[in-house]
Amino acid sequence: MSGGLPGSSIEAHGLGGAKDLPIPSELAIAGAVAALVISFTVLAVAWREPRYDAATSGREAPAWLDRFVSSPALAIAARTFGMVFFLYVAAAAVFGKDSLVNPFLGTFYVLLWVGIVPASLLFGRFFKAISPARTISMLFARISGVSEGEGMYAYPARLGYWPAAVGLFAFVWLELVYPYSTEIGPVRLWCAAYLGIMLIGSAIWGTTFLERADPFEVYSSLVAKLSVWGRRDGVLVLRSPLANLDTLVARPGLVAVVGVLFGSTAFDSFRESTVWLKLVQSLSTTRILPDTVALVGFSVGVALILTVATMATGVSSQTPRRALPDLFAHSVVPIIVGYIVAHYLTYFVEYGQQTLIQLSDPFSRGDDYLGTADLQINYWLSSHPTFLAVTKVVAVALGHVVGVVAAHDRAIKLLPKRHQLTGQLPLLVAMVGFTVGGLYLLFAA
């Protein structure tokens, strides 16, 4: 939403396709693939022992910083901010106009969904700290006298992240497939259902349910593994992003989560490609069915490729082959972040500014509650396409290189020596495929 055309950009989530990339696609793809292959070769020669261990990695933060971050006052301030902002936006959703200038839509699709990435990279598990669902759940527990975090039953370990994968798919389906995704009513209903499920689930299984099932909290926590903030034995530590990423605990459903996150971003580019547009326009049905099938195909395809690539190797007796996909799924997280940056950068910066302006007038009456109504959108990114193109390609390439490093360290830790390098080749081939396919779709959109 920009430049007086509020509907134009919210419906085109991947602002900036080929028009924003004034460099040859073949050159970008070849460069990214070369970076992957060179990285793998260097790792094979120079990285012979695992370097990351959750029990020892990281440097303790200064005592004053640990006290500040762990203080009840900061926790209360974060929860208060989250609830006040939630109620403010909820008021816009309920009482504001059903139009694209309602800041509820920009908050939901831009500040929340895309903004959760930079916020989590900078501050760690950001959404957990401000989550209105978690705050309401804690208040209910306190009122009812239940111990904080406890539910009626223990959360089943076999469920893992599967509920979060379902929730994430529900969100991306609403955003990318549902034809009325920019109408207030359906989005408001989705949010109400989400909040209801989270509150019921946390009442039954405690806050562990939110850690494993809340799509936004799980997404934020995954991205936070690429921040420098972590904890060891309850103490705040500073780690390199790669060392922090290695601390991600593999649980059932993790492959499904990364499949939905990565696959949906790829589908967002694919759905605007000339080939797909021609196909869906030639069908006698609406786009809902073919788009849904394609979204499922991209999500399942990513998960299947990762599963096959990680299981196509020899294993030790201590590591079941079926456990490998979840154990290596952490290496896809930096790839997801790279594609989010490449795909949504312009959209986030420019429509994010528009949303900040709209938030001052939640009921579209000419109000200026936050003092931002008179701000002007800065289109610097759009006016510098070469810089934007380089940023996008570098983000994709860097995400894959970090993923290769993470996978290499994990392979050395898990696989028998005779398979430590050869066992990574299928995953390297998969990552090369992800790189070529992702950049091709980014250029072709």
Stockholm file with secondary structure:
# STOCKHOLM 1.0

chainA/1-445         MSGGLPGSSIEAHGLGGAKDLPIPSELAIAGAVAALVISFTVLAVAWREPRYDAATSGREAPAWLDRFVSSPALAIAARTFGMVFFLYVAAAAVFGKDSLVNPFLGTFYVLLWVGIVPASLLFGRFFKAISPARTISMLFARISGVSEGEGMYAYPARLGYWPAAVGLFAFVWLELVYPYSTEIGPVRLWCAAYLGIMLIGSAIWGTTFLERADPFEVYSSLVAKLSVWGRRDGVLVLRSPLANLDTLVARPGLVAVVGVLFGSTAFDSFRESTVWLKLVQSLSTTRILPDTVALVGFSVGVALILTVATMATGVSSQTPRRALPDLFAHSVVPIIVGYIVAHYLTYFVEYGQQTLIQLSDPFSRGDDYLGTADLQINYWLSSHPTFLAVTKVVAVALGHVVGVVAAHDRAIKLLPKRHQLTGQLPLLVAMVGFTVGGLYLLFAA
#=GR chainA/1-445 SS CBTTBHHHHHTCSSCCSGGGCCSCHHHHHHHHHHHHHHHHHHHHHHCCSCCCCTTTCSEECCHHHHHHHHCHHHHHHHHHHHHHHHHHHHHHHHHSCSSTTCHHHHIIIIIITTTHHHHHHHHSSHHHHHCHHHHHHHHHHHHHTCCTTCCSSCCCGGGTTHHHHHHHHHHHHHHHTCTTTTSHHHHHHHHHHHHHHHHHHHHHHTHHHHHHHCHHHHHHHHHHTTSSEEEETTEEEECCHHHHHTTCCCCTTHHHHHHHHHHHHHHHHHTTSHHHHHHHHHSSSCSHHHHHHHHHHHHHHHHHHHHHHHHSSCCCTTSCGGGHHHHHGGGGHHHHHHHHHHHHHHIIIIIHHHHHHHHTCTTSSSCCTTSCTTCCCCCTTTTCHHHHHHHHHHHHHHHHHHHHHHHHHHHHHHSCGGGTTGGGHHHHHHHHHHHHHHHHHHHHC
#=GC SS_cons         CBTTBHHHHHTCSSCCSGGGCCSCHHHHHHHHHHHHHHHHHHHHHHCCSCCCCTTTCSEECCHHHHHHHHCHHHHHHHHHHHHHHHHHHHHHHHHSCSSTTCHHHHIIIIIITTTHHHHHHHHSSHHHHHCHHHHHHHHHHHHHTCCTTCCSSCCCGGGTTHHHHHHHHHHHHHHHTCTTTTSHHHHHHHHHHHHHHHHHHHHHHTHHHHHHHCHHHHHHHHHHTTSSEEEETTEEEECCHHHHHTTCCCCTTHHHHHHHHHHHHHHHHHTTSHHHHHHHHHSSSCSHHHHHHHHHHHHHHHHHHHHHHHHSSCCCTTSCGGGHHHHHGGGGHHHHHHHHHHHHHHIIIIIHHHHHHHHTCTTSSSCCTTSCTTCCCCCTTTTCHHHHHHHHHHHHHHHHHHHHHHHHHHHHHHSCGGGTTGGGHHHHHHHHHHHHHHHHHHHHC
//
